[in-house]
Amino acid sequence: MVLEREQRGRVEILRLNRPEARNAMNPELSQAMEAALDDVEHDPSVGAVVITGTGPIFCAGADLKVVASGRGGEIDTPKGGFGGLVRRDFPKPVIAAVNGPALAGGFELVLACDLVVAADTASFGLPEVKRGLLAAGGGPIRLAKRVPLTTALEIVMTGDQMPVARAYELGLVNRVVPADAVVDEAVALAERIGENSPTAVRVGRRLLRDAVDLSEEAGWARTYELVPEVFGSGDAIEGATAFAEKRPPVWNPPAD
C-alpha cells in the first residue's frame, strides 16, 4: 500500500509509504493522494489533514526511475498535479509533518501545505538543477512569495539542502520537534485549529491565501465580500453567547 491512512479524532493522517524508494512520488502514490483528498474534502468527520512519510525521509520528490522511463508526466494528477496536492484548492487545513528530508517535489508538497511541523532531522531543498530538471511543482512560485528573492534564487539555482534551523528562521516551518514527536505535534496543532469555528477558519484561510496576490485596496474589498459568509453561519452569535455563558461554543458545520 503506497499510502497509509489513519483518522485520529477529526484529523486525517496521510502517510507516504514507499520507504524503499525514499517515499519518492510515482503515479500510483500521486493517484492515491488525490483519491484520499477527494474522500475527506466533503467528509464532515474530518476537519484537517496531516501529511507525513514512513521512515526517516518525508519525500525525495519524483521517482527518477519513472522520469527516466519517460512516464514523468503521469506523476501529476488531473486535479492536484504533483502528489495530488500542489495545484489543488483544498478547502481544509493541511499540515505537513516533515519527518525527515523533504527534497525536490517533497519540498514542493511541504510548500503547498498551510502549516509545517518539522523534525529536528529534517532538511529542505530543490535539487532539480543538479539533474537537469526544473522544479515545476510550485516551489519557485511559492518561495518567491515567502522568502527574500535572493534567498529563493539561492535555493533554486544551487540545489543545495537547507537545514531545518534555517527553514524555521525563514518562516517556512512553524514548529521544530524531535523526529518521534512530529506527527503527534502536527495532530495537536490540527486539534487546536479544530477548537475554532470551522467557517471562520475556512474563510480566514481563504482571505489570507487570496491576500498574497492582492493590493491593500483589493484586500479590503475581498474582506467585505467574505464577512457575510462568516456572520451568515451563525457562529459569530454562538461564539459571543458561549463566552457570555462561560461554556464551550457549539459551532455550525461549514457549508459544503
Summary of the structure (lengths in Angstrom):
residues: 256
radius of gyration: 18.8
end to end distance: 30.2
largest distance: 64.0
contacts: 843
relative contact order: 0.12
helix: 47%
strand: 18%
